[in-house]
Amino acid sequence: RLSLPAVAPCRACYDPAQEHLLTVVRATRRLTKERIVFHYMHQNAPSVPALRDEGKLLLTIQDTNEHQKLSVSSVHEQLRAPAVYILDCPHAGRLVSALDSMLPPDEDVVALGACGECETLPWLGLGLPQDLFSACIMSPVRAALNFYRVRSASGVLAEVVTSAVRLVTGRAQDRLTPLGELVSVFVAVADAVAWSCLPPATFQRLFREDGALAELCRNFLLASRILNAFGLNASSRPALPPTHGHHMWSVWDSTLEVFLLRLSQQSSLPPSPSGVPGAPAQPLGRPPCPFFDELIDAFSVWLRFQGPLGGPGARPPAEPPAELPVMLQCLLHPSCRLRALHLLALFVDLGAW
C-alpha cells in the first residue's frame, strides 16, 4: 500500500456535484500547505467531446446518470500548488495536457494519467479490473504480482507460481516479511530505472526531494510498464521518457519468479522442531532474496572496468550504472551494508560525475 502518513486527511467524493467537489477541495487546501493528491477515478467515462477534446472532468449525476463537465482549471483554482493529480479515466492524457497548458513550467504540480489523449481503457473487454492504473499507484507490489500471474498463466510453472502469490504476506515496511522484502526490491528497481532514464534535474525533483511524491512516481513507472503491455501509453506532467523497456524490469521479473518459487517450496516443507517439549513446531527460516547480492556483484564488475571519471585523459562512461541507486537500498540491509559501503567508496574515488 501507499505509505502515506497516518494523520494525512482523506476525503472521498462519490459522484459529487460540481459545487460539492469544489467545496471539498477548498476545505482540504485550508487544512494544509503541503502537497495534496487529487485522485480522479471514472474508468467508465464516455468518450464525449468534453473529455476527449476539451479536457474537462466528467461528474456523474446520481439521479439521472447524466454527466456534468468541470474544467481542471476550476479545480486547480481551489487546489493550488503543491499538488499531484492522479487521473484514472479514458483520454487521461487530454486532462494532463489541459493542466500543463495552463500552468507555468516551474509550478510544483505533477499529473499522472492512465492513458494517452486518444486512448480509452479496454479493461472490460480483457476481463481485467477497471481500476488497474489506480491499483498500480496505490498497491504496486500487489498489482505487479497479479500482472505476473496473468502473464504466466500458460507457463510451465504457472500453477506453482500463481499459488505462491497468496503467500506474499506481511507489512510493506517490514523487510523480514515476504511483502516487505518485495517492496524493498521494487523500490530499488524503480529508482534504478528512473536514475538511468530521466534527466538529473527531473530525477532529483521527482525522486529525491519529497518522499511521498517519490513513492507515487515509482509506482507510476510500474503502471507505465504494465499498461504498455496492453497497448496504453501513460501520460504525465512533467513528461517522462519511455521506461517500460528498461532492462531492470527483466531483472524484476526474474527476481519475482525466483522469489515466488522459493516461497512455494518453503511452504511445502515440514516445520522444524521447536526444541521445547510440548511446544508447537516452528516454520523453517526463509532464505533471503538474492537480488541485492547479485546487483552488488554487477556494480563491482562495472567498477572494475571503469577508469577515473575526472582528470586528464579521463572519459565518461557511455551510460550511468543502473546499479548505483540500488547500492543506497543495500545500505538498509545489514547483510550487505558493508559491501555496499565499500563499493560506494570506490565509486566516489573515481572522481566527480
Buried (B, 14 or more C-beta within 10 A) or exposed (E): EBEBEEEEEEEEEEEBBBEEBBBBBEEBBEEEEEBBBBBBBBBEBEEBEBBBEEBBBBBBEEEEEEBBBBBBBBBBEBBBBBBBBBBBBBBBBBBBBBBBEBBEEEBBBBBBBBBBBEBBBEBEEEEBEBBBBBBBBBBBBBBBBBBBBBEBEEEEEEEBBBBBBEEBEBEBEEBEBBBBBBBBBBBBBBBBBBBBBBEEEBBEBBBEEBEBBBBBBBBBBBBBBBBBEBEBBBBBBBEBEEBBEBEBBEBBBEBBBEBBBBBBEBEEEEEEEEEEEEEEEEEEEBEBBEBBBBBBEBBBEBBEEBEEBEEEEEEEEEEBBBBBBBBBBBEBBEEBEEBBEEBBEBBEEBEEE
